[in-house]
């Protein structure tokens, strides 16, 4: 399946843009921003968006009977697979939606759903710390550059993510 790609310099939230695209009738897409002013995580927590890191949201239609708990695990595994391919290191899923490298958070995934025209859409926000990581009290974070000394191409990550979700 083809995903329409929307690129932005600065947004409030890539998930918010994706929801607006769904409400305009776009059924499948990927939103990318260089910076988010008001990125968010689980339960309304703020997602700190440092320039140079990856902020994307992929969105598509899902079956209304789909178990969101099961899809969360599947989607975490897909993103884990993408990152593991590119950095050749063991990535661990910390439920419900974080990915850890060396027991430190490297990626957060925020799933939301929206109904439009009687169809259910999954809004899957993905933030990956590529070159800088926030300081979070009692929750170690890291980034790929600090851990491995390499810079991973955003375009390459997006290409692999789209490939993982091509049948959605």
ZATI-909138 format. One record per residue: residue in three letters; residue number from 1; z, x, y of N, C-alpha, C in turn. Coordinates in Angstrom, 1 decimal. Atoms other than C-alpha are relative to their C-alpha. Example, Ala and Ser with C-alpha at 12.3 -4.5 7.8 and 13.67 -1.06 7.14 Angstrom:
residues 2
PT/ALA/1/0.0/0.9/-1.2/7.8/12.3/-4.5/0.0/0.9/1.2
PT/SER/2/0.0/-0.9/-1.1/7.1/13.7/-1.1/0.8/-0.8/1.1
//
This chain:
residues 168
PT/UNK/1/0.0/0.8/-1.2/0.0/0.0/0.0/0.0/0.9/1.3
PT/UNK/2/0.1/-0.8/-1.2/-0.8/1.2/3.5/1.1/-0.4/1.0
PT/UNK/3/-1.0/0.2/-1.0/2.0/1.6/6.1/-0.5/0.3/1.3
PT/UNK/4/0.4/-0.3/-1.3/1.2/1.3/9.7/1.1/0.8/0.6
PT/UNK/5/-1.0/-0.9/-0.5/2.9/4.1/11.5/0.1/-0.1/1.5
PT/UNK/6/-0.3/0.1/-1.5/4.5/3.7/15.0/0.9/1.2/0.4
PT/UNK/7/-0.7/-1.1/-0.5/5.6/6.8/16.8/0.5/-0.2/1.5
PT/UNK/8/-0.6/0.2/-1.3/7.9/6.8/19.8/0.8/1.3/0.4
PT/UNK/9/-0.8/-1.1/-0.5/9.5/9.5/22.0/1.5/-0.3/-0.1
PT/UNK/10/-1.4/0.4/-0.2/12.8/7.6/22.7/0.1/-1.5/-0.3
PT/UNK/11/-0.3/1.4/0.2/14.1/4.3/21.4/1.5/-0.2/0.0
PT/UNK/12/-1.4/0.3/0.2/17.4/2.5/21.2/0.3/0.2/-1.5
PT/UNK/13/-0.2/-0.2/1.4/17.1/2.3/17.4/-1.3/-0.3/-0.7
PT/UNK/14/1.2/0.2/0.7/14.2/2.6/15.0/0.1/-1.3/-0.8
PT/UNK/15/-0.1/1.3/0.7/15.6/-0.3/13.0/-0.3/-1.2/0.9
PT/UNK/16/0.3/1.1/-1.0/15.5/-2.5/16.1/-1.5/-0.2/0.2
PT/UNK/17/1.4/0.0/-0.2/11.9/-1.6/16.7/-0.7/-0.6/-1.3
PT/UNK/18/0.5/0.6/1.2/11.1/-2.4/13.0/0.2/-1.5/-0.1
PT/UNK/19/-0.3/1.5/0.0/12.7/-5.8/13.3/-0.9/-0.7/0.9
PT/UNK/20/0.9/0.6/-1.0/10.6/-6.5/16.4/-1.4/-0.1/-0.6
PT/UNK/21/1.4/0.0/0.6/7.4/-5.5/14.5/-0.1/-1.1/-1.1
PT/UNK/22/0.0/1.0/1.0/8.3/-7.8/11.6/-0.2/-1.4/0.7
PT/UNK/23/0.1/1.3/-0.8/8.8/-10.7/14.1/-1.3/-0.2/0.7
PT/UNK/24/1.3/0.2/-0.5/5.4/-10.0/15.5/-1.1/-0.1/-1.1
PT/UNK/25/0.9/0.2/1.1/3.9/-10.4/12.1/-0.5/1.2/-0.8
PT/UNK/26/0.4/-1.3/0.7/3.5/-6.8/10.9/0.9/0.0/-1.3
PT/UNK/27/-0.8/0.2/1.2/4.6/-6.9/7.2/0.3/1.3/-0.7
PT/UNK/28/-0.3/-1.3/0.6/4.7/-3.2/6.4/-0.2/1.1/1.0
PT/UNK/29/0.1/-1.1/-1.0/5.3/-0.1/8.6/1.0/1.0/-0.1
PT/UNK/30/-0.9/-1.1/-0.2/7.1/3.0/9.5/0.2/0.3/1.5
PT/UNK/31/-0.3/-0.3/-1.4/8.8/3.6/12.8/0.6/1.4/0.1
PT/UNK/32/-0.6/-1.3/-0.2/9.5/7.2/13.9/0.3/0.2/1.5
PT/UNK/33/-0.4/-0.4/-1.3/11.3/8.4/17.0/0.5/1.4/0.1
PT/UNK/34/-0.6/-1.3/-0.2/12.1/11.8/18.4/1.4/-0.1/0.3
PT/UNK/35/-1.4/0.2/-0.5/15.3/10.4/19.8/0.4/-1.4/-0.1
PT/UNK/36/-0.6/1.4/-0.1/17.5/7.3/19.4/1.2/0.0/0.9
PT/UNK/37/-1.1/0.1/-0.9/19.8/6.3/22.2/1.2/-0.7/-0.6
PT/UNK/38/-1.1/0.8/0.6/21.8/3.8/20.1/-0.2/-0.2/-1.5
PT/UNK/39/0.1/0.1/1.4/21.2/4.7/16.5/1.3/-0.5/-0.6
PT/UNK/40/-1.2/0.5/0.6/23.6/3.0/14.1/0.1/0.3/-1.5
PT/UNK/41/-0.2/-0.1/1.4/25.1/3.4/10.7/0.7/-1.2/-0.6
PT/UNK/42/-0.6/1.1/0.7/27.0/1.2/8.3/1.2/-0.5/0.8
PT/UNK/43/-1.0/0.8/-0.7/29.4/-1.4/9.7/0.1/0.3/1.5
PT/UNK/44/0.1/-0.1/-1.5/28.3/-0.8/13.3/0.4/1.4/0.5
PT/UNK/45/-0.3/-1.3/-0.4/29.2/2.9/13.3/-1.2/0.6/0.8
PT/UNK/46/1.1/-0.6/-0.8/27.2/5.0/15.8/-0.6/1.2/-0.9
PT/UNK/47/0.7/-1.1/0.6/24.6/7.3/14.3/-0.4/1.0/1.1
PT/UNK/48/0.3/-1.0/-1.1/24.4/10.5/16.4/-1.3/0.6/-0.3
PT/UNK/49/1.4/-0.4/0.1/20.8/11.4/17.0/-0.4/1.2/0.8
PT/UNK/50/0.3/-1.2/-0.7/20.2/15.0/17.8/-1.5/0.2/-0.1
PT/UNK/51/1.5/-0.2/0.0/16.6/15.8/18.9/-0.3/1.1/-1.0
PT/UNK/52/0.4/-0.9/1.1/14.8/17.7/16.1/0.3/-0.5/-1.4
PT/UNK/53/-0.3/0.6/1.3/16.3/15.7/13.3/-1.0/-1.2/-0.2
PT/UNK/54/1.0/1.1/0.4/14.4/12.9/11.5/0.7/-1.4/0.2
PT/UNK/55/-0.5/1.3/-0.1/14.9/9.3/12.5/-1.2/-1.0/-0.2
PT/UNK/56/1.1/0.9/0.3/12.6/6.8/10.8/0.6/-1.3/-0.6
PT/UNK/57/-0.3/1.2/0.7/12.7/3.2/9.6/-1.3/-0.4/-0.7
PT/UNK/58/1.1/0.5/0.7/10.4/2.0/6.9/0.3/-1.5/-0.3
PT/UNK/59/-0.3/1.4/0.2/10.0/-1.8/6.5/-1.1/-0.6/-0.8
PT/UNK/60/1.0/0.7/0.8/8.3/-4.1/4.0/0.7/-1.3/-0.6
PT/UNK/61/-0.5/1.3/0.5/8.6/-7.5/2.4/0.6/0.2/-1.4
PT/UNK/62/-0.6/0.0/1.3/10.9/-8.0/-0.6/0.2/-1.4/-0.5
PT/UNK/63/-0.2/1.3/0.6/11.5/-10.8/-3.0/1.4/-0.5/0.4
PT/UNK/64/-1.3/0.6/-0.4/14.3/-13.2/-1.9/1.0/0.1/-1.0
PT/UNK/65/-0.9/0.0/1.0/15.9/-12.9/-5.2/0.5/1.5/-0.3
PT/UNK/66/-0.3/-1.4/0.2/16.2/-9.1/-5.0/1.5/0.3/0.3
PT/UNK/67/-1.3/-0.4/-0.2/19.7/-7.7/-5.4/0.1/1.1/1.0
PT/UNK/68/-0.1/-1.0/-1.0/20.5/-5.8/-2.3/0.8/1.2/-0.4
PT/UNK/69/-0.8/-1.1/0.5/23.1/-3.7/-4.1/-0.9/0.9/-0.9
PT/UNK/70/0.9/-0.8/0.9/20.5/-2.6/-6.7/-1.0/0.7/0.8
PT/UNK/71/1.0/-0.6/-0.8/17.9/-1.9/-4.0/0.6/1.1/0.8
PT/UNK/72/-0.7/-1.1/-0.7/20.4/0.2/-2.1/0.0/1.3/-0.8
PT/UNK/73/-0.1/-1.2/0.9/20.9/2.5/-5.1/-1.4/0.6/-0.2
PT/UNK/74/1.4/-0.5/0.3/17.1/2.7/-5.8/-0.5/0.7/1.3
PT/UNK/75/0.5/-0.6/-1.2/16.3/3.5/-2.2/0.7/1.4/0.3
PT/UNK/76/-0.7/-1.3/-0.1/19.0/6.2/-2.0/-0.6/1.1/-1.0
PT/UNK/77/0.6/-0.9/0.9/17.5/7.7/-5.1/-1.4/0.5/0.4
PT/UNK/78/1.3/-0.4/-0.5/14.0/7.7/-3.6/0.1/1.0/1.1
PT/UNK/79/-0.2/-1.0/-1.1/15.2/9.5/-0.5/0.5/1.3/-0.5
PT/UNK/80/-0.5/-1.2/0.6/17.2/11.9/-2.6/-1.1/0.8/-0.7
PT/UNK/81/1.2/-0.7/0.7/14.0/12.7/-4.6/-0.8/0.7/1.0
PT/UNK/82/0.8/-0.6/-1.0/12.1/13.4/-1.5/0.6/1.3/0.6
PT/UNK/83/-0.6/-1.2/-0.6/14.6/15.8/0.0/0.1/1.1/-1.1
PT/UNK/84/-0.1/-1.0/1.1/15.2/17.5/-3.4/-1.3/0.7/-0.2
PT/UNK/85/1.4/-0.6/0.2/11.4/18.1/-3.7/-0.2/1.1/1.1
PT/UNK/86/0.3/-0.9/-1.1/11.3/19.8/-0.3/0.9/1.2/0.1
PT/UNK/87/-0.9/-1.2/-0.2/14.4/22.0/-0.4/0.5/0.6/-1.3
PT/UNK/88/-0.3/-0.5/1.3/14.9/22.5/-4.2/1.5/0.2/-0.2
PT/UNK/89/-1.5/-0.1/0.2/18.7/22.0/-4.0/0.5/-1.4/-0.5
PT/UNK/90/-0.5/1.3/0.5/20.9/19.4/-5.6/0.6/-0.8/1.1
PT/UNK/91/-0.5/0.9/-1.0/21.5/16.4/-3.5/0.8/-1.1/-0.8
PT/UNK/92/-0.9/1.0/0.7/24.3/13.9/-4.4/0.1/-1.2/0.9
PT/UNK/93/-0.1/1.3/-0.7/24.5/10.2/-3.5/1.5/-0.3/0.1
PT/UNK/94/-1.3/0.5/-0.2/27.8/9.2/-2.0/-0.1/-1.5/0.4
PT/UNK/95/0.1/1.5/-0.3/28.0/5.4/-2.2/0.7/-0.4/1.2
PT/UNK/96/1.2/0.8/0.4/26.9/3.3/-0.7/-1.3/0.6/0.5
PT/UNK/97/1.3/-0.3/-0.6/24.3/5.1/1.4/-0.1/1.4/0.7
PT/UNK/98/0.1/-1.4/-0.5/24.9/8.8/2.2/-0.5/0.9/-1.0
PT/UNK/99/0.4/-1.0/0.8/23.3/11.8/0.8/0.7/1.3/0.4
PT/UNK/100/-0.8/-1.2/-0.3/25.2/15.1/0.5/-0.7/1.2/-0.6
PT/UNK/101/0.4/-1.3/0.5/24.2/18.7/0.2/1.2/0.9/0.2
PT/UNK/102/-1.2/-0.8/0.0/26.9/21.1/-0.7/1.3/-0.8/0.4
PT/UNK/103/-1.1/0.9/-0.3/29.4/18.2/-0.4/0.1/-0.4/1.4
PT/UNK/104/-0.1/0.3/-1.4/28.5/17.6/3.2/-1.2/-1.0/0.3
PT/UNK/105/1.0/1.0/-0.3/26.5/14.7/4.7/-1.2/0.6/0.6
PT/UNK/106/1.3/-0.5/-0.5/22.9/15.5/5.3/-0.9/-1.2/0.4
PT/UNK/107/0.9/1.1/-0.3/21.4/12.0/5.4/0.8/-1.3/-0.1
PT/UNK/108/-0.5/1.3/0.0/22.4/8.5/6.2/-1.1/-1.1/-0.1
PT/UNK/109/1.0/1.1/0.2/20.5/5.3/5.1/0.7/-1.3/0.4
PT/UNK/110/-0.5/1.3/-0.4/21.0/2.0/6.8/-1.0/-1.1/-0.4
PT/UNK/111/0.8/1.1/0.4/19.6/-1.1/5.1/0.4/-1.3/0.7
PT/UNK/112/-0.2/1.3/-0.6/19.2/-4.4/6.9/-1.1/-0.9/-0.5
PT/UNK/113/1.1/0.9/0.4/17.2/-7.5/6.1/-0.2/-1.0/1.2
PT/UNK/114/0.4/1.0/-1.0/15.4/-10.0/8.3/-0.9/-1.0/-0.6
PT/UNK/115/0.9/1.1/0.5/13.7/-13.3/7.5/-0.9/-0.3/1.1
PT/UNK/116/1.1/0.4/-0.9/10.4/-14.1/9.2/-1.0/-0.8/-0.8
PT/UNK/117/1.0/0.9/0.7/8.1/-17.0/8.3/0.3/-0.2/-1.4
PT/UNK/118/-0.4/0.3/1.4/10.1/-17.7/5.2/-0.1/1.1/-0.9
PT/UNK/119/0.1/-1.1/0.9/9.7/-14.2/3.9/1.2/1.0/0.4
PT/UNK/120/-1.1/-0.9/-0.2/12.5/-11.6/3.5/-0.6/1.4/0.1
PT/UNK/121/0.5/-1.3/-0.2/11.9/-8.1/4.8/1.2/1.0/-0.1
PT/UNK/122/-1.0/-1.1/0.0/13.9/-4.9/4.1/-0.3/1.0/1.1
PT/UNK/123/0.1/-0.9/-1.1/14.5/-2.7/7.1/0.9/1.2/-0.4
PT/UNK/124/-0.7/-1.2/0.6/15.4/0.8/5.8/0.0/1.2/1.0
PT/UNK/125/-0.1/-1.1/-1.0/16.6/3.2/8.5/0.5/1.3/-0.8
PT/UNK/126/-0.3/-1.3/0.7/16.8/6.9/7.4/0.2/1.0/1.1
PT/UNK/127/-0.3/-1.1/-0.9/18.4/9.7/9.4/0.3/1.2/-0.8
PT/UNK/128/-0.2/-1.2/0.8/18.1/13.2/8.0/0.3/1.2/1.0
PT/UNK/129/-0.4/-1.1/-0.9/19.9/16.2/9.7/-0.9/1.2/-0.4
PT/UNK/130/0.9/-1.1/0.3/17.1/18.8/9.8/0.5/1.3/0.6
PT/UNK/131/-0.4/-1.2/-0.7/18.4/21.2/12.4/1.3/0.0/0.7
PT/UNK/132/-1.3/0.1/-0.6/21.6/20.0/13.8/0.8/-1.2/-0.6
PT/UNK/133/-0.9/1.1/0.6/24.6/17.9/12.5/1.1/-0.3/0.9
PT/UNK/134/-1.2/0.5/-0.8/27.3/15.9/14.2/1.3/0.5/-0.6
PT/UNK/135/-1.3/-0.2/0.5/30.9/16.7/14.0/0.7/-1.3/-0.2
PT/UNK/136/-0.7/1.3/0.3/32.7/13.8/12.3/1.3/0.3/-0.6
PT/UNK/137/-1.3/-0.2/0.4/36.4/13.8/11.9/0.2/-0.4/-1.5
PT/UNK/138/-0.3/0.2/1.4/37.4/14.0/8.2/-1.2/-0.3/-0.9
PT/UNK/139/1.2/0.2/0.8/33.8/13.9/7.0/-1.0/1.1/0.3
PT/UNK/140/0.9/-1.2/-0.2/31.9/17.2/6.7/-1.5/-0.4/0.0
PT/UNK/141/1.4/0.3/-0.1/28.3/17.1/7.8/-0.7/1.4/0.0
PT/UNK/142/0.8/-1.2/0.0/25.5/19.7/7.6/-1.4/-0.4/0.3
PT/UNK/143/1.4/0.2/-0.2/21.8/20.1/8.2/-0.8/1.1/-0.9
PT/UNK/144/0.8/-0.8/0.9/19.0/21.7/6.2/-0.1/1.5/0.6
PT/UNK/145/0.2/-1.3/-0.6/18.5/24.6/8.7/1.3/0.9/-0.2
PT/UNK/146/-1.2/-0.8/0.1/22.2/25.7/8.6/0.3/0.4/-1.5
PT/UNK/147/-0.3/-0.2/1.4/22.4/25.4/4.8/-1.0/1.0/-0.6
PT/UNK/148/1.0/-0.7/0.7/19.1/27.0/3.9/-0.8/1.0/0.9
PT/UNK/149/0.7/-0.8/-0.9/17.7/28.7/7.0/-1.5/-0.3/0.1
PT/UNK/150/1.4/0.4/-0.1/14.4/26.7/6.8/-0.1/-1.2/0.8
PT/UNK/151/0.3/1.2/-0.7/12.8/24.1/8.9/-1.0/-0.8/-0.8
PT/UNK/152/0.8/0.9/0.8/11.3/21.2/7.0/-0.8/-0.8/0.9
PT/UNK/153/0.9/0.7/-0.8/8.3/19.5/8.5/0.3/-1.5/-0.1
PT/UNK/154/-0.2/1.4/0.0/8.9/15.9/9.6/-1.2/-0.7/-0.6
PT/UNK/155/1.2/0.6/0.5/5.3/15.0/8.8/0.0/0.1/-1.5
PT/UNK/156/-0.1/-0.1/1.5/5.8/16.3/5.2/1.0/-1.0/-0.6
PT/UNK/157/-1.0/0.9/0.5/9.0/14.3/4.7/-0.6/-1.4/0.1
PT/UNK/158/0.5/1.4/-0.2/7.3/11.1/6.1/-1.1/-0.2/-1.1
PT/UNK/159/1.1/0.2/1.0/4.3/11.7/3.8/0.6/-0.3/-1.4
PT/UNK/160/-0.7/0.2/1.3/6.6/12.0/0.7/0.7/-1.4/0.0
PT/UNK/161/-0.7/1.3/0.0/8.7/8.9/1.8/-1.0/-1.1/-0.2
PT/UNK/162/1.1/1.0/0.1/5.5/6.8/2.2/-0.5/0.0/-1.4
PT/UNK/163/0.5/-0.1/1.4/4.4/8.0/-1.2/1.0/-0.7/-1.0
PT/UNK/164/-1.1/0.6/0.9/7.8/7.0/-2.8/0.0/-1.6/0.2
PT/UNK/165/-0.1/1.4/-0.3/7.5/3.5/-1.2/-1.4/-0.7/-0.1
PT/UNK/166/1.3/0.5/0.0/3.8/3.0/-1.8/-0.2/-1.3/-0.8
PT/UNK/167/0.1/1.3/0.8/4.3/0.1/-4.3/0.9/-1.1/0.5
PT/UNK/168/-0.8/1.0/-0.6/6.7/-1.8/-2.1/-0.8/-0.9/0.9
//
